[in-house]
Amino acid sequence: MHDALELAATRPQSAALRSYAPALLIFVVLALVPPIALLGPEGYVLSLTTRMMILAIAVISLDLLLGHSGLVSFGHAAFVGLGAYVTGILITEGVVDAFTILGCVVAASALFALVTGAVSLRTSGVYFIMITLAFGQMLYFAASSLSAYGGDDGLTLWNNAQLLGTGVLDDPRGLFYAVLASLIGAFVLVDRLKGSRFGRVLNAAKSNPTRVTCLGFDVFRFRLAAYVIAGVLAGLAGFLSAVQTEFVSPATMSWHRSGELIVMVILGGMGSRNGALLGALAYVGLEELLSTYFAHWKLIFGPLLVLMVLYAKGGLGAVLAPLTGERPRG
Amino acid sequence: MALFWRRSPASGRVAEPLLQVCGLSKRFGALLATDDVSFELFPGECHALIGPNGAGKTTLVHQISGLLRPDDGSIHFAGSDITRLPAAARALRGLVRTFQISSVIDSFTTLDNVALAAQARHGSSFRFLARADRETALNDAAMAALADVGLEHRAQVPATTLAHGEKRVLELAMALVQKPRALLLDEPMAGVGLEEAERLITLLNRLKSELPMLLVEHDMQAVFSLADRLSVLVYGRLIATGTPEAVRADPEVRAAYLGDAG
């Protein structure tokens, strides 16, 4: 029986490498974007790609809930907005050290996730969707009413965060690589989580929570931990977004944004290895491309999504499955 | 806490019941699904619970395993009151159940299903980074449990591809890997063919010497070849408890349930 196990353990070694191919390729291409951008409209390319990568971090964090835990959170943008607001408010108040800000962002989003998760995760299905939506909107209106920090109009930052006292984050290329590093970090972290003991319990509870409970796992605690981790990662995306745009607005946490994040996860393929990453990049890329040529680009984008859902249920991750050798998931 | 000291039929010694259900009641609206049910499971015995469809067998198992909260009555396991204990905590104390409808994790391989169950007992599952599928301790324990039930040759296939009978056996392996102190088997024979049923009965017969089990079952052949004692549940109420022979002879039971099966 050991032979069988060893055989099974060595075979996936090369298969695993293959299944990472899309992500590896994307990271390599991304790393080459700044030098290549020098040939064209550098500012535009860098800012677009940076925005894509920041969104990808948020989408990867959402996929931990949506794809891997079966938790359809409709308030995920609230965490991005919370991270952005904590950053904006701290910078406005003169706190510019990136690590201090990050610490506060992590604490704030973890706390918000812990409190709202503890309530939301008592429910399931449609009720979970509605209650996460409600918490998201609550934060949205709270931010809108922060008149000291721009209220409805949002808050423009007249200063930016400093990484160890340097202006690296103010430089588009420096920020680009900081965001790329965060993206790779988020990807690796969530990927490791999925394969861990913790991820195994989450994944099992997705299809059969009662069974998992009867095996002796307190499913609620595992889901709450996942909710907090996803919230913190989304908060990190919010921090990066505030640093990039030097502007924070309640619009970043509206339910439309949460919906968009869900669409990106579905476009990429829920729960697949590279899906969330692909979904975010493809969504922003398509949006950018279509809106350059068509004023009413959403008329094309909508049907495209419908076709995607109809004919490629597993999203882009499933389209690439023959290449990556990844087993499509239900 | 009132403990009933009684002679355990299997060992013949005076023994404290491992599982004791006392005056359990559960009402769904006007329906009294469990009506003042009391019985014990002694160490070393297989206690079968039979009853016609809709008698409330599964409702009773749900209450014992913690998925449903009884309205009244108490459940003691291994000397402590577990009436208010959540389902997960009961499993960790060694009161492990299987399900009437095969409920294995379909997206997992057979081995991963058992490894997941093993994980519940081997250390913390709040481990976030190390790959679980490379943990030899878990995989070895899972493989041993699969070998124990004769399913090791199917270890690497996705659980969806298992035949119905194999899923029933996998359910057992998932329970066994947890080193339970007592098993709650909710219709382990449900939907399996004759040949497979016989295999399952042989397997359970071997297990019951070391593992007390509460067997909820429709299959009379299984019940009469496994059970040391029988309880008959009709409309949520226990109408008889005793040895299979005594229960088989009970006129009330014959009228209510067994019919010509006896």
HADDOCK unambig.tbl for C-alpha pairs under 7 A between the chains (distance, minus, plus):
assign (segid A and resid 192 and name CA) (segid B and resid 129 and name CA) 5.16 0.50 0.50
assign (segid A and resid 193 and name CA) (segid B and resid 128 and name CA) 5.15 0.50 0.50
assign (segid A and resid 193 and name CA) (segid B and resid 129 and name CA) 5.55 0.50 0.50
assign (segid A and resid 195 and name CA) (segid B and resid 131 and name CA) 5.20 0.50 0.50
assign (segid A and resid 195 and name CA) (segid B and resid 132 and name CA) 6.17 0.50 0.50
assign (segid A and resid 196 and name CA) (segid B and resid 127 and name CA) 6.49 0.50 0.50
assign (segid A and resid 196 and name CA) (segid B and resid 128 and name CA) 5.38 0.50 0.50
assign (segid A and resid 196 and name CA) (segid B and resid 129 and name CA) 5.51 0.50 0.50
assign (segid A and resid 196 and name CA) (segid B and resid 130 and name CA) 5.42 0.50 0.50
assign (segid A and resid 196 and name CA) (segid B and resid 131 and name CA) 4.57 0.50 0.50
assign (segid A and resid 196 and name CA) (segid B and resid 132 and name CA) 4.76 0.50 0.50
assign (segid A and resid 197 and name CA) (segid B and resid 125 and name CA) 5.35 0.50 0.50
assign (segid A and resid 197 and name CA) (segid B and resid 126 and name CA) 6.91 0.50 0.50
assign (segid A and resid 197 and name CA) (segid B and resid 127 and name CA) 5.70 0.50 0.50
assign (segid A and resid 197 and name CA) (segid B and resid 128 and name CA) 6.63 0.50 0.50
assign (segid A and resid 197 and name CA) (segid B and resid 132 and name CA) 4.94 0.50 0.50
assign (segid A and resid 198 and name CA) (segid B and resid 125 and name CA) 5.47 0.50 0.50
assign (segid A and resid 198 and name CA) (segid B and resid 126 and name CA) 5.34 0.50 0.50
assign (segid A and resid 198 and name CA) (segid B and resid 127 and name CA) 5.61 0.50 0.50
assign (segid A and resid 198 and name CA) (segid B and resid 128 and name CA) 5.55 0.50 0.50
assign (segid A and resid 204 and name CA) (segid B and resid 105 and name CA) 6.08 0.50 0.50
assign (segid A and resid 207 and name CA) (segid B and resid 105 and name CA) 6.85 0.50 0.50
assign (segid A and resid 208 and name CA) (segid B and resid 105 and name CA) 6.81 0.50 0.50
assign (segid A and resid 211 and name CA) (segid B and resid 103 and name CA) 6.50 0.50 0.50
assign (segid A and resid 213 and name CA) (segid B and resid 87 and name CA) 6.40 0.50 0.50
assign (segid A and resid 213 and name CA) (segid B and resid 88 and name CA) 5.05 0.50 0.50
assign (segid A and resid 214 and name CA) (segid B and resid 87 and name CA) 5.82 0.50 0.50
assign (segid A and resid 214 and name CA) (segid B and resid 88 and name CA) 5.38 0.50 0.50
assign (segid A and resid 214 and name CA) (segid B and resid 91 and name CA) 6.02 0.50 0.50
assign (segid A and resid 215 and name CA) (segid B and resid 88 and name CA) 6.49 0.50 0.50
assign (segid A and resid 215 and name CA) (segid B and resid 91 and name CA) 5.98 0.50 0.50
assign (segid A and resid 215 and name CA) (segid B and resid 117 and name CA) 5.92 0.50 0.50
assign (segid A and resid 215 and name CA) (segid B and resid 120 and name CA) 6.52 0.50 0.50
assign (segid A and resid 216 and name CA) (segid B and resid 88 and name CA) 3.77 0.50 0.50
assign (segid A and resid 216 and name CA) (segid B and resid 89 and name CA) 5.99 0.50 0.50
assign (segid A and resid 216 and name CA) (segid B and resid 91 and name CA) 4.83 0.50 0.50
assign (segid A and resid 216 and name CA) (segid B and resid 92 and name CA) 5.27 0.50 0.50
assign (segid A and resid 216 and name CA) (segid B and resid 120 and name CA) 5.85 0.50 0.50
assign (segid A and resid 217 and name CA) (segid B and resid 88 and name CA) 5.32 0.50 0.50
assign (segid A and resid 217 and name CA) (segid B and resid 120 and name CA) 6.50 0.50 0.50
assign (segid A and resid 218 and name CA) (segid B and resid 88 and name CA) 5.77 0.50 0.50
